[in-house]
Amino acid sequence: MNVADGIELRVLHGPQAGARLPLQPGEGYTIGTADTCAIVLGGAQVAEEHARISVDADGISIEPLEGRVLSLAGEEIEAGLLPLGTVLQFGLVKLTAAPVDDEWPADEALQMRSASVAPADEEEEQDLGESAPAVPVVHPPLSSPSFGARILQYAEARRYAVYGAIVLLLGVAVFAAIQRPAEATGGTFAASPGSVDPEAKPAATDAENAAALAAVLKNFPKGSLEVKRTEVGGWAVEGRLRTDKELQKLREGVSMLDVPVEVKVMLDAERLEAVKRFVQSQRSPGRLDLRMESGAGDVLRIVGSASSAEEAAAFPERARGELAALEPIEFDILRPEQIRQRFMDRLREAGVDGKFKVTATEPELELRAVLSPQDTRTWEGLFLDFTRRYGSTLKINALVEPERDAIAANVAAVVGGAFPYIVTTSGQRVAPGGALAGSTVVAVRDGEIVLSDGTRFRYGP
């Protein structure tokens, strides 16, 4: 035995079988499954901080912590010094510390051995041997120590590095065999590493794939998504979702299926933006005025007016073909006679329809009126709101005369002084407090006549 080349820790049996790690003589290492351990060891029945180990030329020093350390005979090892090469059991994992140039123990050397007993107890010893669990075949040492070192890392590498190396070392078949319930319960298990192959899973039928997809779509609003077959026979999910979060949830759900699924889903915000772009591209001031509104549920409404009945009928048909993928969409495009009626209704609702006289309806709507300052403000607000809502497809020519101009035309003269009064064109004298054109004269002063409705107009040169 030559320790000049160093001493290494060897995992003889367990998920990390075949791994080796150089040890510094005289330095203590905690071994267990916890990230805080100096050496992270994976395997059944291994405690978080199982034991502390240190090595030197004299042997292996063991100090059990949270777990029991056993010999191959099943005897519990107390704190003390053991010869180099002694096989130790940490749970169901077997390991040792030995000089680097020592041979790895043969398979039969790792078989469970019963403790020595008196001849009178031979029958009991035989029973014990028969009931002892068989030990899986030991993996040979890896061809490269550095590869094994990637598996059994110090705590600085943490569990991520350890688990990644385990997958690379063992492979799917051996890992599945070692993790069988028979090992965890101490039952017998005997199989060569190369003979354990996972049973091939049969391909799912179309009906099974459709059912699996339907189960995923149950987590989303009813009717928002649908399953379709692609031209090449694959699967696709189409429809609309409200948020990016829902879309991510869908992608994660279909990624767990055994069959690839193409996701063709539009978000509500993307749909809204697409309809807005279409409306903007079709708008033509004076010919076709359009705007978009929200309807009931997920319905979008495109409303507006057209300069002709033909255009009002043609636009919805044209739009439905281009916006089929963005349905449901409703249309309300007014014809010229409809929008003219809407305008007259608005005048009536505002209470000024009686003050307007319609002089023509074709080719444009002509109106005349004499309005007070308040009615004038009502008219101006009504007109701006109507054109904002329905556009400029209805041509309106309105001649509105301020009421004060009409009143001023009836004033022939104003007599000033301490008791001023107004002389109308009909010869009537009206002093402050009297009536003029349906309003009360409030004051006559400083070259200005003030009426009770707020109308003011100046007189004189």
LINNOR-V846360 format. One record per residue. N is the residue number from 1. PSI is psi in radians with two decimals (999 if undefined). NEAR is the number of other C-alpha atoms within 12 Angstrom. D_CENTER is the distance of its C-alpha to the mean C-alpha in whole Angstrom. Layout:
# LINNOR-V846360
n:psi:near:d_center
N:PSI:NEAR:D_CENTER
N:PSI:NEAR:D_CENTER
This chain:
# LINNOR-V846360
n:psi:near:d_center
1:2.14:18:63
2:2.00:16:62
3:0.07:24:59
4:-0.58:16:60
5:-0.03:17:57
6:2.92:24:55
7:2.47:33:53
8:2.66:37:50
9:2.31:45:48
10:2.26:44:47
11:1.98:44:45
12:-0.51:40:47
13:2.41:39:45
14:-3.13:37:41
15:-0.46:41:38
16:0.40:46:39
17:2.38:40:42
18:-0.18:38:44
19:2.60:44:42
20:2.63:37:45
21:2.18:38:45
22:2.46:32:47
23:2.49:33:49
24:2.15:23:51
25:2.36:27:54
26:-0.13:17:54
27:2.39:17:51
28:2.45:21:49
29:2.22:34:45
30:2.41:31:43
31:2.33:42:42
32:-2.99:38:39
33:-0.20:34:36
34:2.59:26:34
35:-0.36:26:33
36:-0.17:22:36
37:2.61:30:38
38:-0.62:31:40
39:2.04:41:40
40:2.09:40:37
41:2.17:49:38
42:2.57:41:36
43:2.82:34:38
44:2.46:30:39
45:0.34:26:40
46:2.21:31:40
47:2.89:29:40
48:-0.82:29:37
49:1.52:31:40
50:-0.91:36:43
51:2.92:37:46
52:2.39:32:47
53:2.51:40:49
54:2.67:37:51
55:2.71:35:54
56:-2.98:29:57
57:-0.40:27:60
58:-0.39:22:61
59:-2.77:26:58
60:2.20:37:55
61:2.19:32:55
62:2.35:37:52
63:1.70:28:51
64:2.46:30:49
65:-1.60:24:46
66:-0.16:21:44
67:2.98:28:45
68:2.46:31:48
69:2.14:40:50
70:2.75:33:52
71:3.06:30:54
72:-0.44:31:55
73:-0.03:26:57
74:0.13:27:55
75:2.44:18:57
76:2.31:21:55
77:2.16:27:55
78:3.03:20:56
79:2.29:19:56
80:-3.00:19:58
81:2.29:20:59
82:2.66:26:58
83:2.59:22:60
84:2.46:33:57
85:-0.11:36:56
86:2.26:32:56
87:2.22:37:53
88:2.53:40:51
89:2.04:37:49
90:1.71:42:45
91:-2.17:36:44
92:0.22:41:44
93:2.33:41:44
94:2.36:44:47
95:2.96:43:48
96:2.97:45:51
97:2.21:43:52
98:2.80:41:54
99:2.61:34:56
100:-0.63:26:54
101:0.02:16:57
102:2.62:23:57
103:2.60:15:57
104:2.54:33:54
105:2.55:27:55
106:2.87:17:56
107:-0.78:18:54
108:-0.38:15:57
109:-0.28:19:57
110:0.03:31:54
111:2.56:26:55
112:2.25:28:55
113:2.41:26:58
114:2.73:23:60
115:2.67:20:62
116:2.46:17:66
117:2.88:15:68
118:2.72:10:72
119:-0.56:10:73
120:-0.32:10:74
121:0.38:13:70
122:-0.69:15:69
123:-0.72:13:68
124:-0.66:17:66
125:-0.68:20:65
126:-0.72:18:64
127:-0.71:12:62
128:-0.73:20:60
129:-0.66:20:60
130:-0.57:16:59
131:-0.21:16:56
132:2.45:21:54
133:2.49:25:51
134:2.57:26:51
135:2.32:32:49
136:2.71:34:47
137:2.40:29:49
138:2.38:35:48
139:2.47:33:46
140:2.79:25:48
141:2.63:29:48
142:2.68:25:45
143:-0.39:14:47
144:2.06:16:45
145:-0.59:20:45
146:-0.53:18:43
147:-0.70:23:40
148:-0.59:32:41
149:-0.42:33:40
150:-0.30:32:37
151:-0.85:39:36
152:1.58:44:38
153:2.81:39:37
154:2.98:29:38
155:-0.40:24:35
156:-0.56:17:34
157:-0.35:22:33
158:3.11:24:31
159:-0.45:27:30
160:-0.82:19:27
161:-0.65:22:30
162:-0.84:32:32
163:-0.67:27:30
164:-0.71:21:29
165:-0.59:28:33
166:-0.76:32:33
167:-0.74:20:31
168:-0.65:21:33
169:-0.88:31:37
170:-0.67:31:37
171:2.89:22:35
172:-0.73:20:33
173:-0.87:24:36
174:-0.68:30:38
175:-0.72:26:35
176:-0.66:23:35
177:-0.76:29:39
178:-0.55:37:39
179:0.13:24:36
180:2.63:23:38
181:-0.44:14:39
182:-0.64:20:43
183:-0.73:27:42
184:-0.49:21:41
185:0.07:16:43
186:0.20:21:46
187:2.95:18:47
188:2.56:19:49
189:2.14:23:47
190:1.99:20:48
191:2.47:22:47
192:2.59:18:47
193:-0.62:23:44
194:-0.17:18:44
195:-0.11:14:45
196:1.78:21:41
197:2.31:17:39
198:2.49:15:36
199:2.29:11:37
200:2.30:7:35
201:2.21:8:32
202:2.59:8:33
203:2.44:11:31
204:2.55:14:29
205:2.91:12:31
206:-0.66:17:29
207:-0.70:12:29
208:-0.72:16:27
209:-0.72:26:25
210:-0.70:27:24
211:-0.69:17:24
212:-0.70:25:22
213:-0.71:36:19
214:-0.63:26:20
215:-0.65:19:19
216:-0.71:27:16
217:-0.25:31:15
218:-0.33:18:17
219:0.08:19:14
220:2.82:25:13
221:2.39:16:15
222:2.32:14:18
223:-0.12:17:19
224:-0.40:26:16
225:2.67:29:16
226:2.67:27:19
227:2.35:29:20
228:2.74:23:23
229:2.42:20:25
230:3.01:16:25
231:-0.48:8:29
232:0.19:9:29
233:0.11:13:29
234:-2.95:18:25
235:2.53:28:22
236:2.56:29:19
237:2.16:32:17
238:2.74:26:17
239:-2.71:29:16
240:2.58:32:14
241:2.82:32:10
242:-0.76:24:10
243:2.87:18:6
244:-0.58:17:4
245:-0.74:13:2
246:-0.68:23:5
247:-0.73:28:6
248:-0.68:18:4
249:-0.70:20:6
250:-0.80:37:9
251:-0.72:24:10
252:-0.65:17:10
253:-0.81:26:12
254:-0.40:29:14
255:-0.36:18:15
256:-0.13:17:17
257:2.82:23:19
258:-0.20:20:23
259:2.42:23:22
260:2.43:23:20
261:2.25:29:18
262:2.26:25:17
263:2.01:31:14
264:1.36:22:15
265:2.38:29:13
266:2.39:25:13
267:2.70:25:11
268:-0.67:25:13
269:-0.65:18:14
270:-0.69:19:15
271:-0.80:28:17
272:-0.74:28:19
273:-0.64:17:19
274:-0.73:23:21
275:-0.68:34:23
276:-0.76:24:24
277:-0.69:18:25
278:-0.79:24:27
279:-0.73:30:29
280:-0.67:18:30
281:-0.44:16:31
282:-0.22:25:33
283:2.34:27:35
284:1.73:21:39
285:2.32:23:40
286:-0.35:22:43
287:-0.83:28:43
288:1.83:36:39
289:2.22:37:37
290:2.69:40:34
291:2.90:30:31
292:2.47:30:27
293:2.77:22:27
294:2.39:19:24
295:-2.81:16:26
296:2.39:11:25
297:-2.26:10:22
298:0.31:23:20
299:2.38:20:23
300:2.49:28:24
301:2.32:28:28
302:2.01:37:30
303:2.83:30:33
304:-2.74:41:36
305:2.71:43:39
306:2.68:37:42
307:-0.16:33:45
308:2.74:24:46
309:-0.59:20:46
310:-0.76:18:45
311:-0.65:26:42
312:-0.57:30:41
313:-0.57:22:41
314:-0.61:19:40
315:-0.85:36:37
316:-0.67:30:35
317:-0.73:18:36
318:-0.72:17:35
319:-0.67:28:31
320:-0.62:21:31
321:-0.67:15:31
322:-0.37:19:29
323:0.37:26:26
324:-0.66:17:26
325:-0.16:20:23
326:0.17:30:21
327:2.72:25:23
328:2.39:24:24
329:2.32:30:26
330:2.65:27:29
331:2.46:31:32
332:1.49:26:35
333:2.03:37:37
334:2.43:36:41
335:2.89:29:44
336:-0.79:36:47
337:-0.53:25:49
338:-0.73:23:46
339:-0.53:36:45
340:-0.70:32:48
341:-0.66:17:48
342:-0.66:23:45
343:-0.76:35:47
344:-0.60:29:50
345:-0.66:18:48
346:-0.65:23:46
347:-0.72:29:50
348:-0.73:18:51
349:-0.55:15:48
350:-0.17:23:49
351:0.31:19:52
352:0.15:28:54
353:-0.58:24:55
354:-0.27:19:58
355:-0.07:25:59
356:2.44:28:58
357:2.17:22:60
358:2.09:22:59
359:-0.29:17:61
360:2.65:17:59
361:-0.35:22:56
362:2.49:16:56
363:-0.07:17:55
364:2.80:21:54
365:2.07:26:54
366:2.31:22:56
367:2.62:27:57
368:2.52:23:59
369:2.66:26:59
370:2.04:26:61
371:2.53:31:59
372:2.94:29:59
373:-0.72:23:57
374:-0.78:20:54
375:-0.59:29:54
376:-0.74:26:54
377:-0.67:17:50
378:-0.78:22:49
379:-0.80:35:50
380:-0.74:20:48
381:-0.71:17:45
382:-0.80:27:45
383:-0.76:27:46
384:-0.74:17:43
385:-0.69:17:40
386:-0.79:26:41
387:-0.54:27:41
388:-0.63:19:38
389:-0.69:26:37
390:-0.03:38:39
391:-2.83:32:40
392:0.42:31:43
393:-0.45:38:44
394:2.02:39:47
395:2.10:29:49
396:2.24:28:51
397:1.77:22:54
398:2.20:24:55
399:1.85:20:58
400:2.13:26:58
401:2.24:21:61
402:2.44:25:60
403:-0.52:29:63
404:-0.54:33:64
405:-0.65:21:66
406:-0.66:20:67
407:-0.77:31:69
408:-0.54:28:70
409:-0.35:20:72
410:-0.06:23:74
411:2.08:28:75
412:-0.67:20:79
413:2.81:26:80
414:2.21:32:79
415:2.08:25:82
416:-2.80:21:81
417:-2.88:13:83
418:-0.53:10:82
419:1.35:16:82
420:2.76:25:80
421:2.89:31:79
422:2.43:38:78
423:2.05:26:80
424:2.99:22:78
425:-0.34:17:79
426:0.02:14:81
427:0.03:14:83
428:2.46:19:81
429:2.24:24:81
430:1.97:32:78
431:2.89:28:78
432:2.28:27:75
433:-0.26:21:74
434:3.05:23:75
435:2.43:24:73
436:2.00:35:72
437:0.70:24:70
438:-0.03:16:68
439:2.80:24:67
440:2.35:22:69
441:2.07:30:71
442:-0.77:25:69
443:2.65:31:71
444:1.74:32:73
445:2.71:26:74
446:0.63:17:73
447:0.35:21:73
448:2.43:25:70
449:2.23:37:70
450:2.20:30:67
451:2.87:32:66
452:-0.40:21:65
453:0.13:22:61
454:-0.09:19:61
455:2.36:31:62
456:2.40:28:64
457:2.59:26:67
458:2.71:23:69
459:2.94:26:73
460:-3.12:18:76
461:999:7:76
